[in-house]
């Protein structure tokens, strides 16, 4: 699998952002000869929310359908936060289609009952027009690390603007879907593909220890901790993220053909 063989790198965005968060990687990876698909998930960007009940399985099947429409069978799959949860759901439902995996700012375990309740409470607050704006303003800065908040004001402004423009019902739907997700450690243990777990050392939402748990579950997993980075490595460390994805694609290319086909 070379950069020019057509196997795409698929990029899945964080909540409550959209595929534009990957624009630096999309440009840089394409310049290196890769096919890149940065896709909006259900309810974000140009994708309608639809009427399905909240479920990451629904979003995973959306991804499978989007790949089918493009005639794509196998991918190098990278997801950040919500995108990582979608990637694990995709692995569960369509395991043979993933040639390599990158999980950024994502935990592999299910939410505790308390954490799930907080997500559902957040969803209720986002749906309520009386509390929505204050909630977005209060919680969105935590998506960036302290260093980025201090040194990258334009990035903070962009994240706040994108979060404020997101469809409240889509944000609530996604939070409820994530709250209901199962533990995915079994899925990762079965994923014998090159894999990266990327965590920022200033991430206030997913800890390095949680990243290590996910990486340890992956047979070929590697944990990468990015200094001075919070929950959004593609925006906070764009060059490092691009380099990691390039190396992941190269690692998949180095695997024997039979291993890549899952035989």
C-alpha positions as CSV (number, residue, x, y, z in Angstrom):
1,X,0.0,0.0,0.0
2,X,1.8,3.1,-1.2
3,X,0.7,6.7,-1.0
4,X,-0.5,6.5,-4.6
5,X,-2.4,3.1,-4.4
6,X,-5.7,4.8,-3.7
7,X,-6.2,3.5,-0.2
8,X,-7.6,6.6,1.5
9,X,-7.0,8.0,4.9
10,X,-10.4,8.7,6.4
11,X,-10.6,11.5,9.0
12,X,-13.5,11.7,11.5
13,X,-14.0,14.9,13.4
14,X,-14.6,15.7,17.1
15,X,-17.7,16.9,18.8
16,X,-19.1,19.6,18.2
17,X,-16.9,20.4,15.2
18,X,-17.0,19.2,11.6
19,X,-14.7,17.9,9.0
20,X,-13.0,21.3,8.5
21,X,-11.0,20.7,11.7
22,X,-8.8,18.4,9.5
23,X,-8.1,20.9,6.8
24,X,-4.4,21.2,7.6
25,X,-4.0,17.4,7.4
26,X,-6.2,17.1,4.3
27,X,-3.9,19.5,2.4
28,X,-0.6,18.2,3.7
29,X,-1.5,14.5,3.2
30,X,-2.8,15.2,-0.3
31,X,0.5,17.0,-1.1
32,X,2.3,13.8,0.0
33,X,0.3,11.8,-2.5
34,X,-2.4,10.3,-0.2
35,X,-6.1,10.1,-1.0
36,X,-7.8,11.8,1.9
37,X,-11.5,11.7,2.9
38,X,-12.4,14.1,5.7
39,X,-16.1,13.3,6.3
40,X,-18.9,15.1,8.2
41,X,-20.7,12.8,10.6
42,X,-24.5,12.8,10.9
43,X,-25.9,16.2,11.8
44,X,-22.6,18.1,11.2
45,X,-21.4,20.1,8.3
46,X,-23.4,19.2,5.3
47,X,-24.8,15.9,6.7
48,X,-28.4,15.8,7.8
49,X,-29.2,14.5,11.2
50,X,-32.1,12.3,10.1
51,X,-34.6,10.6,12.4
52,X,-32.7,7.6,13.8
53,X,-32.4,7.2,17.5
54,X,-29.0,8.2,18.9
55,X,-26.5,5.4,18.2
56,X,-22.8,5.2,17.2
57,X,-23.7,2.0,15.2
58,X,-25.9,4.2,13.0
59,X,-23.0,6.6,12.4
60,X,-20.6,3.7,11.7
61,X,-23.0,2.4,9.1
62,X,-23.3,5.9,7.7
63,X,-19.5,5.7,7.2
64,X,-19.7,2.3,5.5
65,X,-22.4,3.6,3.2
66,X,-20.3,6.7,2.3
67,X,-17.3,4.5,1.5
68,X,-19.5,2.1,-0.6
69,X,-20.8,5.1,-2.6
70,X,-17.2,6.0,-3.4
71,X,-16.2,2.4,-4.2
72,X,-13.8,2.3,-1.3
73,X,-13.3,-1.0,0.5
74,X,-10.3,-0.6,2.8
75,X,-9.2,2.5,4.7
76,X,-6.7,3.9,7.1
77,X,-9.1,5.2,9.7
78,X,-8.4,8.1,12.1
79,X,-10.9,9.6,14.5
80,X,-10.6,12.4,17.1
81,X,-12.9,12.2,20.2
82,X,-16.4,11.6,18.8
83,X,-14.6,10.4,15.6
84,X,-12.6,7.9,17.6
85,X,-15.8,6.5,19.1
86,X,-17.2,6.2,15.6
87,X,-14.0,4.5,14.5
88,X,-14.4,1.9,17.2
89,X,-18.0,1.3,16.3
90,X,-17.0,0.9,12.7
91,X,-14.4,-1.6,13.7
92,X,-17.0,-3.6,15.6
93,X,-19.4,-3.6,12.6
94,X,-17.0,-3.6,9.7
95,X,-13.7,-5.0,11.0
96,X,-12.2,-6.2,7.7
97,X,-12.3,-2.8,6.2
98,X,-9.7,-1.1,8.4
99,X,-6.1,-1.4,7.4
100,X,-4.7,0.9,10.1
101,X,-6.2,2.8,13.0
102,X,-5.5,6.1,14.8
103,X,-7.5,7.1,17.9
104,X,-7.0,10.7,19.0
105,X,-8.3,11.9,22.3
106,X,-10.5,8.9,22.7
107,X,-11.1,6.4,25.5
108,X,-11.9,2.8,24.8
109,X,-14.0,2.1,27.9
110,X,-17.6,2.9,28.3
111,X,-18.8,5.8,30.3
112,X,-19.5,5.3,34.0
113,X,-23.1,5.8,35.0
114,X,-22.1,9.2,36.4
115,X,-20.3,10.3,33.2
116,X,-23.2,9.1,31.0
117,X,-25.6,11.1,33.1
118,X,-23.4,14.2,32.7
119,X,-23.5,13.7,28.9
120,X,-27.3,13.4,28.9
121,X,-27.6,16.5,31.1
122,X,-25.3,18.4,28.7
123,X,-27.6,17.2,25.8
124,X,-30.6,18.6,27.7
125,X,-28.8,21.9,28.3
126,X,-27.8,22.3,24.6
127,X,-31.4,21.7,23.5
128,X,-32.6,24.4,25.9
129,X,-32.3,27.8,24.2
130,X,-32.2,29.5,27.6
131,X,-29.0,27.7,28.6
132,X,-27.3,26.8,25.3
133,X,-25.1,29.8,24.7
134,X,-23.8,29.9,28.2
135,X,-23.1,26.2,28.1
136,X,-21.2,26.4,24.8
137,X,-19.1,29.4,26.1
138,X,-18.3,27.6,29.4
139,X,-17.4,24.2,28.1
140,X,-15.8,24.7,24.6
141,X,-12.5,26.2,25.8
142,X,-11.7,22.9,27.6
143,X,-11.4,21.3,24.2
144,X,-8.0,23.0,23.9
145,X,-5.0,22.6,26.2
146,X,-3.9,25.5,28.4
147,X,-1.0,26.2,26.1
148,X,-3.2,26.4,23.1
149,X,-5.7,28.7,24.9
150,X,-2.8,31.0,25.8
151,X,-0.8,30.9,22.6
152,X,-3.3,30.2,19.8
153,X,-6.2,32.7,20.2
154,X,-7.2,32.3,16.6
155,X,-7.7,28.6,17.1
156,X,-9.7,29.1,20.3
157,X,-11.9,31.7,18.4
158,X,-12.4,29.2,15.5
159,X,-13.4,26.4,17.8
160,X,-15.8,28.6,19.7
161,X,-17.4,29.8,16.4
162,X,-17.8,26.3,15.1
163,X,-19.2,25.0,18.3
164,X,-21.6,27.9,18.5
165,X,-22.8,27.3,14.9
166,X,-23.4,23.6,15.4
167,X,-26.9,22.3,15.2
168,X,-28.0,21.9,18.9
169,X,-30.0,18.9,18.2
170,X,-27.1,17.2,16.4
171,X,-24.8,17.9,19.4
172,X,-27.4,16.5,21.8
173,X,-27.9,13.5,19.6
174,X,-24.2,12.8,19.4
175,X,-23.8,13.2,23.2
176,X,-26.5,10.7,23.8
177,X,-25.0,8.3,21.3
178,X,-21.6,8.5,23.0
179,X,-23.2,8.1,26.4
180,X,-24.8,4.8,25.3
181,X,-21.6,3.3,23.7
182,X,-20.3,-0.1,25.0
183,X,-16.8,-0.8,26.2
184,X,-14.6,-1.3,23.1
185,X,-11.5,-3.0,24.6
186,X,-12.6,-6.3,23.0
187,X,-12.9,-4.6,19.7
188,X,-9.4,-3.2,20.0
189,X,-7.9,-6.5,21.1
190,X,-9.2,-8.1,17.9
191,X,-7.8,-5.2,15.7
192,X,-4.5,-6.7,14.6
193,X,-3.5,-3.7,12.4
194,X,-1.0,-0.9,12.9
195,X,-2.5,1.5,15.4
196,X,-1.8,4.8,17.1
197,X,-3.4,6.2,20.2
198,X,-2.7,9.9,20.5
199,X,-3.3,11.9,23.6
200,X,-2.3,15.5,24.5
201,X,-0.6,15.9,27.8
202,X,-2.9,18.9,28.5
203,X,-6.1,17.1,27.5
204,X,-8.7,17.9,30.2
205,X,-11.2,15.3,29.0
206,X,-9.2,12.1,28.2
207,X,-6.2,11.3,30.3
208,X,-2.8,9.8,29.3
209,X,-3.7,6.8,31.4
210,X,-6.9,6.2,29.5
211,X,-4.9,6.5,26.2
212,X,-2.5,3.9,27.5
213,X,-5.3,1.5,28.3
214,X,-6.5,1.8,24.7
215,X,-3.0,1.4,23.2
216,X,-2.3,-1.6,25.4
217,X,-5.4,-3.4,24.1
218,X,-4.3,-3.0,20.5
219,X,-2.0,-5.8,19.3
220,X,0.0,-3.4,17.3
221,X,-0.9,-0.3,19.3
222,X,1.5,2.6,20.1
223,X,0.8,5.4,22.5
224,X,1.9,8.9,21.5
225,X,1.7,11.7,24.0
226,X,1.9,15.2,22.5
227,X,3.3,17.9,24.8
228,X,1.4,21.2,25.2
229,X,-1.7,19.8,23.4
230,X,-5.2,19.3,24.6
231,X,-8.2,17.5,23.2
232,X,-7.8,18.6,19.5
233,X,-4.4,17.5,18.2
234,X,-5.3,18.2,14.5
235,X,-5.8,21.9,15.4
236,X,-3.2,22.2,18.2
237,X,-0.4,20.2,16.7
238,X,-1.2,20.1,13.0
239,X,2.2,19.2,11.6
240,X,2.8,16.5,14.3
241,X,-0.6,15.0,13.5
242,X,0.1,14.9,9.8
243,X,3.5,13.2,10.4
244,X,1.8,10.6,12.7
245,X,-0.8,9.8,10.1
246,X,1.8,9.5,7.4
247,X,3.8,7.1,9.5
248,X,0.7,5.0,10.2
249,X,0.0,4.7,6.5
250,X,3.6,3.7,5.9
251,X,3.3,1.0,8.7
252,X,0.2,-0.4,7.0
253,X,2.0,-0.5,3.7
254,X,4.8,-2.5,5.3
255,X,2.5,-5.3,6.4
256,X,2.4,-8.5,4.4
257,X,-0.4,-8.6,1.8
258,X,-2.2,-11.5,3.6
259,X,-2.1,-9.8,6.9
260,X,-3.6,-6.6,5.4
261,X,-6.4,-8.7,3.9
262,X,-7.1,-10.2,7.3
263,X,-6.3,-13.8,6.3
